[in-house]
Amino acid sequence: MARAGVSTAPLSRLHSLPPRPSILHNTQPNVLLLRPQQRKAPATTAAALPTAADLSELSLPAAAAAAAALAAAVSLSDPERRRRAQAEAAGGGDKEAVRAYFNSTGFERWRKIYGSATEGVNRVQLDIREGHAQTVAAALSMLRDSQLELSGATVCDAGCGTGSLAIPLAAEGADVLASDISAAMVSEAQRQAALAQATAPGSTFRMPRFEVRDLESLEGRYDVVVCLDVLIHYPREEARAMIRHLASLADKRLLISFAPRTLYFDFLKRVGELFPGPSKATRAYLHAEADIEDALRQAGWRVANRGFISTQFYFAKLFEAVPVASSSS
């Protein structure tokens, strides 16, 4: 989780999908294009790849052809084989790979991204920090704008990371259970919470309860359940099952963010897979909005509010759901 307060972009900007031209004609290369000149691509595939400058000028047929060429290049680079090897090295499937990653190299990488320091943080990481911080700010705004009183409300922050959402909720007097699959992340979140409490003596700050848990093992009942930027680690059917599980824990609100699956974003993700970094060791799953909404409907919930957060190198949809029987808007 990014530290709250890094950015507080207006919610009105976050809650509407930007027009496609603003995305397709971005003058800056997207993170998933990662400036090919920085890495030598294999000679057998480099000739087939369009440059970043060419992408905004492609017609739809040309873009489709480029996407096919890039898909073929991805196939040649065989990211799935690389991912399977990573999962096997961690002792199992996706969950074991995620746990191992965020307790080792991934923890160091994402602690920098979720932190506040700028030294040793590159511009891509700074941009992802900004995007995630906007997601946290949007989630807080949704909760504050609802009829729910945060002071005294019970909240489950599922996948709390370093505490960027749990800590500001605790500062408003919420009774927060903050959990994460990574013991390293939970330890850092506890440290950050202790610092926040020490700098706010006599305030309404209520120290969260921290637990090392995966999402599947979460239990109990809460006024609010929040799960930000976690579904990217879950494939389609597992994500749907996880949404139903999280909904079973919530009484009044369920907030979920996810990387949306569209032709454009899927294209960018596939390009990014051509340039794997040593600290990018887990699968990244995009999800169709229809799948997320369908899983919520099956659990008896409906989307009451939605947002879209997009920076140069980060994109996420944010859903605020309420029980179907609820009259809240």
Sequence and secondary structure as in RCSB ss.txt:
>XXXX:A:sequence
MARAGVSTAPLSRLHSLPPRPSILHNTQPNVLLLRPQQRKAPATTAAALPTAADLSELSLPAAAAAAAALAAAVS
LSDPERRRRAQAEAAGGGDKEAVRAYFNSTGFERWRKIYGSATEGVNRVQLDIREGHAQTVAAALSMLRDSQLEL
SGATVCDAGCGTGSLAIPLAAEGADVLASDISAAMVSEAQRQAALAQATAPGSTFRMPRFEVRDLESLEGRYDVV
VCLDVLIHYPREEARAMIRHLASLADKRLLISFAPRTLYFDFLKRVGELFPGPSKATRAYLHAEADIEDALRQAG
WRVANRGFISTQFYFAKLFEAVPVASSSS
>XXXX:A:secstr
   TTS    HHHHTS   HHHHHT SS  TTT  GGGS   HHHHTT   HHHHTT  HHHHHHHHHHHHHHHH
HH HHHHHHHHHHHHTSSHHHHHHHHHTTHHHHHHHHHHSS  TT  HHHHHHHHHHHHHHHHHHHHHHHSS   
TT EEEEET TTTTTHHHHHHTT EEEEEES HHHHHHHHHHHHHHHHTSTTSS    EEEE  GGG  S EEEE
EE S GGGS HHHHHHHHHHHHHHEEEEEEEEE B  HHHHHHHHHHTTS  TT  S    B HHHHHHHHHHTT
EEEEEEEEEE SS EEEEEEEEETT    
